[in-house]
Amino acid sequence: MKPIKVMRYGNKYRYNQQRSNPLPKILIGVGVIAIIALAVLVVLRFMDINKKAKDNGALNTQMSAEKATVMDVKTGDVCILSMPSAINMKEVEFTSSDPSIVRVDAAGHTDALAVGKATVTATARNFTAECQFTVTENTEPDYPDEVTTAIKANEDVLAQNQASGARDIYSITVNRRTNTVTVYTKDQDGQFTVPVRAMICSCGKGGEFTTITGDFAIYFQEPWHPLYDNVYGMFVSGFKDDFLFHSVPYEATAHDTLETAEFNKLGEPASQGCVRMMVSDVYWIMRNCDLNTPVHIIDADAKSDPLGRPNAPKLPAGATWDPTDNTEGNPFLGKLPALEGAEDITLKKGGHFDEMDGITAADICGNDITDRVKIAGQVIPEKPGVYYLTYSITDDFNLKTRVTRTVTVTG
């Protein structure tokens, strides 16, 4: 629709009297918009049934009638098979040539159960597609060697540097403003430009307790070291006079005397000038970074933290251990995030189903992380059959829990 033309004469305005009647054009425009909106709603509804999830904690692939899909997976892997957009998932039937190796549900959710080979076939009107699975043994441990909130990256470059046998392969940068420690390794030119690990910390709280800035180097290391106010730090690495990397303070040289309130300040200025960190992180520095490892203390914004800043989970009242301490006797040792409410259920065809109803998740400290739950798979209430939903959660300590739920839709 063209705007009404306005002509000015002196200090007065008047409309152009020769403008055309806009009503027919308005009606045509409204009609076009209505048609487009209806088409969009139909497409969105169709896409919802045939959606290919991307951030559901599973492998995802789309099947094709032109060529068989090939998947190399490990035992325990979940793979979601999706269809081309023209195929209605309500009409697709999935079968497995060997359900003891790879099982498949009514919506294309597959589980690799055992080592071997199996073919999953999807059949609909005028459409047939295959996915050929080769399943090998998953050798990853259920529980990691290190419990840490650290963000890791560029592990291939780091592995090459470690294989060289050189010990001077690390440089440490502490960003005082963001309370983040980033460890770098060398690039192919021998420069410390490759970030490999980011860790949360607490720098000095200001005033006389301000963390110094500048360029330093690690000059001593001890498993325990006395700190101000009659407390102790674990896995200590000094980089300038009394400025140290160390754990959150302990009331004694005992692993179960952690000052919980101070632990819960990680990520904010809280120390008397040193750099406080979780036990696993200061242990990593002590184990990997030799004397004379460069240490740079800077004051910059978050753009100077290439890997970002890890989260800092909070300990519950009464906790006296650092959750990342792998010492025997730690009550957190061996724990995994809790994921509750994913019991098997049976629905009638066309019944209401909300996959998150009753689902809760908590990290090993009891902090609510339900909003991080990922779900692989879907239930089509209008289509009778057996469905598998895989719920997974990863907490800030990089610990994972996964639960598979069976939903049966009856006819």
C-alpha positions, -999 to +999 in steps of 0.1 A: +000+000+000+014+034-010+014+062+016-009+091+013+009+118-005+011+151+015+016+185-002+027+216+016+016+251+008+030+278+031+022+269+067-006+245+058-008+208+048-034+192+026-039+157+012-035+149-024-071+144-035-062+122-065-051+092-045-066+059-055-088+037-034-065+014-013-092-011-001-087-037-029-050-038-024-054-042+014-078-071+009-054-088-015-025-083+009-044-097+039-054-127+019-018-134+009-006-131+044-033-155+057-023-181+031+013-178+040+006-180+077-015-212+072+013-228+052+039-220+078+017-236+105+013-267+085+051-269+078+059-263+115+035-290+126+049-314+100+085-305+110+077-312+147+068-348+138+097-353+115+122-332+134+159-341+134+172-332+169+206-316+171+212-310+208+197-340+224+228-358+236+226-384+208+239-391+173+215-379+146+212-389+110+187-386+082+178-417+061+176-417+023+159-439-002+187-433-027+215-447-007+219-467+025+231-448+055+262-462+072+267-457+110+298-468+130+288-466+167+299-478+201+279-500+225+256-477+245+254-451+217+219-437+209+212-426+174+180-408+162+170-416+126+150-389+108+132-389+075+132-366+046+107-337+051+082-352+026+077-384+047+051-384+075+066-401+106+031-414+115+033-437+085+068-450+089+075-485+102+110-492+116+124-527+119+158-541+129+175-571+114+189-580+148+173-562+178+198-578+202+225-557+185+205-526+175+170-520+186+147-494+171+115-478+183+084-465+165+100-431+159+135-440+148+153-440+182+180-467+181+201-482+209+234-500+202+232-529+226+259-553+216+289-557+193+280-567+158+262-556+127+225-548+122+204-530+096+175-508+105+148-504+078+123-476+075+092-483+053+064-460+043+042-456+013+065-455-018+095-451+005+121-476+018+154-467+034+181-485+053+207-477+079+236-501+083+251-502+118+285-515+128+288-516+166+321-519+184+329-520+221+328-488+241+359-487+262+353-453+279+351-456+317+318-449+334+335-426+358+363-402+348+399-402+362+395-365+370+365-347+385+368-311+374+348-281+362+377-272+339+370-265+302+394-285+280+404-279+244+430-286+217+439-319+233+455-331+200+480-303+201+487-309+238+492-346+232+518-339+205+537-316+229+535-341+257+548-368+234+579-347+226+592-352+261+596-315+268+585-302+301+583-265+294+551-268+274+528-247+295+521-210+303+495-199+328+474-167+325+452-155+353+425-130+344+420-111+377+388-094+365+370-125+355+386-149+381+396-173+353+428-192+349+437-203+313+466-226+305+483-224+271+506-248+253+530-242+225+520-238+188+541-251+160+563-221+162+570-226+199+548-198+211+522-201+239+491-194+218+471-227+221+446-227+251+441-261+266+425-257+299+403-230+316+396-231+354+376-210+378+394-192+406+391-165+432+417-137+432+423-111+458+393-092+473+409-058+469+426-032+490+456-046+508+445-081+496+448-073+459+464-099+435+494-084+418+496-081+380+526-088+359+548-116+345+562-142+370+571-179+371+565-208+395+593-210+420+582-235+446+556-262+451+543-280+482+514-305+489+504-284+519+514-249+529+503-226+558+483-195+548+473-163+567+448-166+595+460-201+606+446-220+577+462-242+550+463-245+513+466-278+494+487-283+463+505-250+464+525-234+436+541-201+444+548-176+416+559-144+435+568-140+471+537-149+491+514-150+461+504-186+454+481-209+435+464-230+462+431-247+471+403-231+490+415-228+526+414-257+551+412-254+588+439-281+592+461-302+570+432-327+566+410-332+535+378-330+555+383-295+570+374-274+539+360-239+546+328-244+528+317-207+527+350-198+510+346-226+484+312-211+475+329-178+467+349-193+438+344-171+407+344-139+427+372-119+444+376-135+479+413-143+487+439-123+505+458-120+472+465-155+462+447-174+435+423-200+450+411-229+429+394-263+433+416-292+444+417-310+411+428-278+393+457-269+417+467-305+416+468-304+378+491-273+379+514-290+405+515-322+385+520-307+351+537-273+354+573-275+365+593-248+382+599-218+360+565-222+342+555-187+331+526-170+350+509-139+337+484-120+358+463-097+338+432-075+343+410-078+312+375-085+301+360-118+292+373-116+256+407-124+270+395-158+282+395-178+249+379-209+264+354-190+285+349-193+322+337-225+339+308-224+363+313-226+401+289-250+417+279-244+453+284-268+482+255-276+505+257-266+542+277-290+563+299-302+534+336-303+544+352-318+513+361-303+479+340-324+454+370-326+431+393-341+457+400-378+447+412-388+481+396-419+496+369-410+520+355-381+501+317-386+502+314-370+467+338-396+452+320-419+427+287-399+428+269-390+395+242-364+389+207-375+399+180-378+373+146-386+386+110-391+372+117-410+340+097-441+348+082-463+321+046-454+312+017-466+290-005-441+271-037-445+251-036-435+215-041-397+211-035-391+249-015-362+262+022-367+269+047-341+281+082-357+281+094-333+310+065-339+333+079-349+367+115-349+355+141-334+379+179-334+379+206-323+404+244-322+404+265-341+429+262-312+453+224-312+451+221-281+429+190-281+406+201-285+370+167-297+355+169-271+328+200-288+314+182-322+307+185-333+271+161-357+256+168-380+226+138-394+208+101-386+206+067-400+212+040-398+186+007-402+206-013-407+175+008-437+165+006-469+186+039-485+193+069-487+217+090-456+221+124-451+239+133-417+253+169-412+265+173-385+291+208-373+298+224-347+320+259-333+324+267-312+355+294-286+360+319-312+372+316-329+337+299-359+353+271-375+333+239-395+339+217-412+313+183-429+318+163-446+290+125-445+295+100-468+276+067-452+266+041-476+251+012-461+231-017-485+229-043-486+201 
